[in-house]
Amino acid sequence: RDRESAILEREVGLEISRTTMCDWVMQVGELLRPITASMRQELLTGDYLQADETPLMVQVPGLGRNHRAYLWQYSRPQGNVVFDFQMGRGREGPRKFLGNYEGILQTDGYSAYDEVGGTKVIRAGCWSHARRKFFQALQVNPQQKPALELVATIDELFSIEARAQEGRFDARQRLALRQAEAGPWLEKIKALALEARKAALPRSRLAEGCDYLLKRWKQLTSFLQHGQLELSTNLAENAIRPIALGRKNWIHLGCEGAGPRIAAIISVIETCRRLQIRPRDYFDAILPGLADFPVNCVAELTPTVWVQTRL
């Protein structure tokens, strides 16, 4: 906020204190919370979402140091991005957010996502994370043949996905392409991983990559049954990347109470970006009068609904 205050004073001669600007941001965040609650409901009534999380520091009175809290990101490709602020990284956060959700839940290998959601939830893995493990093994030993072969073979799966994207395939067409061409590559990947694991040192990067892949084989191959499922959670990682960059500027949150409000603001901004809406256009349209808008009608103001009114 100090930077914005300085810019306003320098460029337009307007003096606004840092405290006043922070208060405005918190007020906007509080106004947006009912909208992001509706966005959450939109997500949970769908059949597919991706999840990821990122840390951020929070000032806690009497602690003597900043506390590591987390923003948990839940999103749908070409749809809502909702951030949920939690003071910890335990599974209580995703358990509360997801409730009895029973669609596809795609995540990395973090154990907090295990045993959350409804009894029929379909768990899916991320091939980018699987590939990354072998890429890390190559950083230790660039000439490690098993890791080279595994990276190259996994790349064949992404090549199939790239063709589907270039052809603008719908979910049904993409599923048909996967079922026609991915099988032999998957067989080769599994065979290479089993063979590499036998020869790898127990605590090596290569062994870690093989264990990750083989343990999650069912989740990683679920894309053969669900055409809407992406091969990776790259979209979820892209949604949290601005937060990682932003931490260098705003350092920490001033209090725990700011967390849900900041989460609401970021949720709306990232959803607008994903829907190719200018965030300023959206805020200009919905913020005036939002404080007096009926709570039971706030679902009409989510970005996904709002953009439909402009078509």
Backbone torsions as a table, in degrees:
resi	resn	phi	psi	omega
1	ARG	NA	-30.7	177.6
2	ASP	-58.3	-40.1	-178.2
3	ARG	-65.1	-44.2	179.4
4	GLU	-64.2	-40.0	178.2
5	SER	-60.3	-43.3	-179.4
6	ALA	-65.5	-39.7	-179.7
7	ILE	-65.0	-44.6	-180.0
8	LEU	-62.2	-41.9	-179.4
9	GLU	-68.1	-39.1	-177.5
10	ARG	-72.6	-42.4	-170.9
11	GLU	-90.3	-32.9	-178.1
12	VAL	-126.6	2.6	177.7
13	GLY	71.0	22.4	-177.7
14	LEU	-102.9	121.5	-179.5
15	GLU	-98.8	113.5	177.1
16	ILE	-129.8	127.0	-175.4
17	SER	-70.3	156.1	177.2
18	ARG	-59.1	-41.0	-179.3
19	THR	-61.7	-43.8	179.6
20	THR	-62.0	-43.5	-179.6
21	MET	-66.2	-39.4	177.1
22	CYS	-63.5	-40.0	177.8
23	ASP	-62.6	-39.7	178.7
24	TRP	-62.0	-43.9	-179.6
25	VAL	-62.1	-43.5	179.5
26	MET	-64.6	-37.1	177.9
27	GLN	-65.1	-42.5	177.8
28	VAL	-63.2	-43.6	178.9
29	GLY	-59.2	-40.7	179.5
30	GLU	-66.7	-38.9	178.3
31	LEU	-64.3	-32.2	-176.1
32	LEU	-82.3	-14.4	-175.2
33	ARG	-59.7	-41.4	176.1
34	PRO	-62.9	-32.6	178.0
35	ILE	-67.6	-44.0	179.9
36	THR	-69.5	-26.8	173.5
37	ALA	-64.0	-39.4	176.3
38	SER	-69.0	-36.5	176.2
39	MET	-62.1	-38.4	176.5
40	ARG	-60.9	-43.8	179.4
41	GLN	-63.5	-36.9	176.1
42	GLU	-60.6	-42.8	178.7
43	LEU	-62.1	-47.3	-172.3
44	LEU	-73.1	-18.4	175.9
45	THR	-87.1	-5.4	177.3
46	GLY	-85.9	-176.6	-175.9
47	ASP	-110.9	6.2	-176.1
48	TYR	-160.1	131.2	171.5
49	LEU	-149.6	155.9	176.4
50	GLN	-110.4	149.6	-179.5
51	ALA	-134.7	146.5	176.7
52	ASP	-159.3	170.9	-179.3
53	GLU	-147.0	155.9	179.6
54	THR	-145.4	144.3	-178.1
55	PRO	-82.8	157.4	168.6
56	LEU	-152.5	150.2	-175.0
57	MET	-92.0	145.0	-177.7
58	VAL	-131.7	134.2	174.3
59	GLN	-74.9	131.1	178.5
60	VAL	-125.3	119.8	-178.8
61	PRO	-56.8	134.1	176.5
62	GLY	83.0	-9.0	-178.1
63	LEU	-77.9	-31.1	-180.0
64	GLY	85.4	-3.4	177.4
65	ARG	-159.9	166.1	177.9
66	ASN	-72.7	147.3	177.8
67	HIS	-97.7	138.9	178.1
68	ARG	-85.3	107.1	175.7
69	ALA	-104.9	-177.1	-176.5
70	TYR	-141.2	144.3	166.0
71	LEU	-103.6	117.2	178.2
72	TRP	-94.0	126.6	-176.9
73	GLN	-105.1	129.0	175.4
74	TYR	-125.7	130.5	-174.6
75	SER	-153.9	165.6	175.1
76	ARG	-124.0	133.1	176.3
77	PRO	-53.7	134.1	-176.7
78	GLN	59.8	27.0	-179.1
79	GLY	-146.5	-152.8	-174.5
80	ASN	-65.2	147.8	169.3
81	VAL	-123.1	117.7	-177.3
82	VAL	-123.1	126.6	176.9
83	PHE	-101.7	137.3	179.2
84	ASP	-120.3	119.7	-179.2
85	PHE	-82.9	130.6	176.1
86	GLN	-138.4	145.3	179.5
87	MET	-76.6	-10.1	-179.9
88	GLY	-136.8	179.8	-178.1
89	ARG	-113.0	16.5	179.6
90	GLY	-77.3	170.1	-176.2
91	ARG	-74.1	-4.7	177.2
92	GLU	-60.7	-35.1	179.6
93	GLY	-61.5	-61.0	179.4
94	PRO	-64.3	-29.9	178.4
95	ARG	-64.0	-43.2	179.9
96	LYS	-70.2	-41.7	-177.3
97	PHE	-66.5	-45.2	-173.5
98	LEU	-80.1	-28.3	-179.4
99	GLY	55.9	-124.7	-179.0
100	ASN	-100.3	27.9	178.7
101	TYR	-53.7	134.2	-174.7
102	GLU	-129.7	21.8	174.9
103	GLY	-90.8	-156.3	177.3
104	ILE	-83.2	130.2	176.2
105	LEU	-118.3	110.5	-177.7
106	GLN	-105.8	124.7	-176.2
107	THR	-143.5	175.5	168.7
108	ASP	-80.0	-159.2	-175.6
109	GLY	-91.6	12.6	-176.6
110	TYR	-66.2	130.1	-171.7
111	SER	-67.0	-19.2	-179.6
112	ALA	-61.9	-21.8	179.8
113	TYR	-85.3	-7.3	176.1
114	ASP	-74.1	144.7	175.0
115	GLU	59.8	35.0	171.2
116	VAL	-121.4	160.8	-176.5
117	GLY	87.4	-176.8	-178.6
118	GLY	-77.7	177.0	-176.5
119	THR	-68.7	-20.9	-177.7
120	LYS	-105.4	12.2	-179.3
121	VAL	-60.5	140.1	178.9
122	ILE	-103.1	118.8	-176.5
123	ARG	-94.2	130.2	-178.6
124	ALA	-124.8	148.0	-178.5
125	GLY	-102.5	-178.9	-175.1
126	CYS	-123.3	118.1	-179.2
127	TRP	-73.0	-22.9	176.1
128	SER	-65.9	-40.0	177.6
129	HIS	-67.0	-39.3	178.4
130	ALA	-63.8	-44.5	179.5
131	ARG	-64.4	-38.8	-177.5
132	ARG	-59.5	-35.8	179.9
133	LYS	-60.7	-40.5	-179.7
134	PHE	-76.9	-30.8	174.6
135	PHE	-64.0	-38.0	176.9
136	GLN	-65.6	-35.1	175.8
137	ALA	-64.0	-35.8	178.5
138	LEU	-71.1	-27.1	176.0
139	GLN	-67.3	-30.1	176.6
140	VAL	-78.0	-42.3	-179.3
141	ASN	-140.2	94.4	-175.2
142	PRO	-61.2	-18.1	-177.2
143	GLN	-101.0	13.1	-177.3
144	GLN	-72.2	104.0	-171.7
145	LYS	-60.1	-46.1	-179.4
146	PRO	-58.8	-40.1	179.0
147	ALA	-67.3	-39.7	177.0
148	LEU	-60.0	-44.9	-179.1
149	GLU	-66.0	-39.5	-179.3
150	LEU	-67.7	-42.4	177.6
151	VAL	-61.7	-45.7	-178.2
152	ALA	-63.8	-38.7	-178.5
153	THR	-73.0	-39.6	175.5
154	ILE	-62.3	-34.9	177.8
155	ASP	-60.0	-27.6	177.6
156	GLU	-64.9	-34.3	176.0
157	LEU	-64.5	-43.3	179.1
158	PHE	-67.2	-28.0	176.9
159	SER	-66.4	-39.1	176.2
160	ILE	-62.6	-43.7	179.6
161	GLU	-63.6	-37.7	-179.4
162	ALA	-64.4	-37.9	178.3
163	ARG	-66.2	-39.2	177.4
164	ALA	-64.2	-38.9	179.4
165	GLN	-68.5	-42.9	179.0
166	GLU	-62.3	-36.7	179.2
167	GLY	-82.9	-0.3	-178.2
168	ARG	53.7	45.8	-179.9
169	PHE	-67.8	143.2	170.1
170	ASP	-81.7	179.2	-175.1
171	ALA	-59.7	-39.7	-178.9
172	ARG	-66.1	-43.6	-179.8
173	GLN	-68.2	-39.4	179.3
174	ARG	-65.4	-40.7	178.4
175	LEU	-62.2	-42.2	179.1
176	ALA	-62.0	-41.4	178.6
177	LEU	-64.4	-43.5	179.2
178	ARG	-61.1	-47.8	-177.0
179	GLN	-65.9	-27.1	179.5
180	ALA	-80.3	-30.9	-169.2
181	GLU	-123.4	-21.7	-173.0
182	ALA	-79.1	-25.9	-174.1
183	GLY	-51.9	-54.2	-179.8
184	PRO	-59.4	-36.6	178.9
185	TRP	-68.4	-38.1	177.2
186	LEU	-65.0	-41.1	177.4
187	GLU	-60.7	-41.7	179.4
188	LYS	-66.7	-42.0	179.3
189	ILE	-59.8	-46.9	-178.3
190	LYS	-64.8	-41.8	179.2
191	ALA	-63.5	-43.5	178.7
192	LEU	-62.4	-41.6	-178.6
193	ALA	-66.7	-41.4	178.9
194	LEU	-63.6	-42.8	-179.7
195	GLU	-68.6	-41.9	-179.4
196	ALA	-66.0	-35.9	-178.5
197	ARG	-65.0	-35.3	179.9
198	LYS	-63.5	-36.7	-175.1
199	ALA	-94.1	-14.1	-174.0
200	ALA	-77.1	147.5	172.0
201	LEU	-63.9	140.5	-171.4
202	PRO	-53.7	-37.0	-176.2
203	ARG	-106.6	17.7	-178.9
204	SER	-79.4	163.4	176.5
205	ARG	-62.0	-36.9	179.9
206	LEU	-64.0	-45.6	178.2
207	ALA	-62.2	-40.0	178.5
208	GLU	-61.2	-43.1	179.1
209	GLY	-64.8	-42.4	178.9
210	CYS	-64.0	-43.3	179.1
211	ASP	-62.7	-42.0	179.0
212	TYR	-59.8	-48.4	-176.7
213	LEU	-66.2	-47.9	-175.2
214	LEU	-70.2	-35.8	179.1
215	LYS	-66.1	-31.9	-175.8
216	ARG	-107.8	23.4	-174.7
217	TRP	-57.3	-43.2	-179.9
218	LYS	-62.0	-44.7	179.5
219	GLN	-66.7	-38.0	-178.0
220	LEU	-70.5	-28.2	-178.4
221	THR	-96.5	5.1	-179.9
222	SER	-67.5	-15.0	177.9
223	PHE	-66.4	-13.8	177.0
224	LEU	-77.2	-12.1	179.0
225	GLN	-110.6	-11.3	-173.5
226	HIS	-134.6	107.7	-175.7
227	GLY	-68.8	-26.2	-179.4
228	GLN	-77.2	-15.1	-176.2
229	LEU	-73.9	128.8	175.3
230	GLU	-75.9	158.6	179.5
231	LEU	-74.2	-23.0	-176.6
232	SER	-143.5	171.8	175.5
233	THR	-100.4	29.5	-178.5
234	ASN	-58.9	-34.9	178.9
235	LEU	-62.8	-40.3	178.3
236	ALA	-65.3	-41.5	178.3
237	GLU	-65.1	-37.7	178.4
238	ASN	-63.6	-33.9	-178.8
239	ALA	-68.5	-30.5	-178.9
240	ILE	-93.9	-7.6	-179.2
241	ARG	-60.4	-41.9	177.9
242	PRO	-59.8	-28.4	177.8
243	ILE	-68.7	-42.5	178.1
244	ALA	-61.2	-38.9	177.6
245	LEU	-70.9	-38.7	-177.9
246	GLY	-65.8	-29.7	-178.8
247	ARG	-57.6	-28.2	179.9
248	LYS	-69.2	-22.6	-178.7
249	ASN	-95.2	-48.6	-174.8
250	TRP	-97.8	-2.7	169.7
251	ILE	63.5	-62.2	-176.5
252	HIS	-156.8	166.5	171.2
253	LEU	-86.3	146.3	-175.8
254	GLY	-75.2	-21.4	179.6
255	CYS	-162.6	163.7	179.9
256	GLU	-61.6	-37.3	-178.2
257	GLY	-63.0	-21.0	178.7
258	ALA	-74.6	-21.8	-174.4
259	GLY	-55.9	-56.1	-179.3
260	PRO	-61.7	-31.7	-179.3
261	ARG	-72.2	-43.9	176.7
262	ILE	-64.3	-39.5	177.8
263	ALA	-59.1	-39.7	-180.0
264	ALA	-64.8	-43.9	-179.9
265	ILE	-62.9	-47.6	-178.5
266	ILE	-64.5	-36.6	178.9
267	SER	-58.8	-47.2	-178.3
268	VAL	-66.7	-43.9	-178.2
269	ILE	-63.3	-46.6	-178.9
270	GLU	-67.6	-34.2	176.2
271	THR	-66.4	-42.1	176.9
272	CYS	-59.1	-43.7	179.1
273	ARG	-61.4	-43.1	-178.6
274	ARG	-65.9	-33.6	179.3
275	LEU	-88.3	3.4	-179.6
276	GLN	59.9	42.8	173.8
277	ILE	-106.2	138.6	172.5
278	ARG	-70.5	118.3	-179.6
279	PRO	-52.9	-37.0	-179.1
280	ARG	-64.4	-39.0	178.1
281	ASP	-61.7	-42.5	-179.7
282	TYR	-65.1	-47.6	-179.4
283	PHE	-64.0	-39.6	178.5
284	ASP	-61.0	-32.0	-176.5
285	ALA	-81.6	-37.1	-170.8
286	ILE	-104.8	-23.5	-176.0
287	LEU	-69.3	-43.2	177.8
288	PRO	-61.3	122.8	179.7
289	GLY	83.9	-0.8	-177.4
290	LEU	-63.2	-34.6	-178.8
291	ALA	-61.9	-26.9	-178.7
292	ASP	-103.2	5.0	-177.7
293	PHE	-74.4	136.5	-179.5
294	PRO	-58.9	129.6	-177.0
295	VAL	-61.2	-36.0	-177.3
296	ASN	-74.3	-3.7	178.3
297	CYS	-114.0	4.2	-171.7
298	VAL	-66.0	-20.5	177.4
299	ALA	-61.0	-19.6	178.2
300	GLU	-72.1	-12.3	-173.9
301	LEU	-105.8	1.2	178.2
302	THR	-63.8	151.5	-178.5
303	PRO	-55.6	-38.0	-178.6
304	THR	-65.7	-35.4	177.6
305	VAL	-78.4	-42.8	-177.8
306	TRP	-59.7	-41.6	-177.3
307	VAL	-66.6	-29.3	178.1
308	GLN	-65.8	-30.9	-179.8
309	THR	-71.5	-13.1	-178.2
310	ARG	-98.0	-5.4	-178.2
311	LEU	-78.1	NA	NA
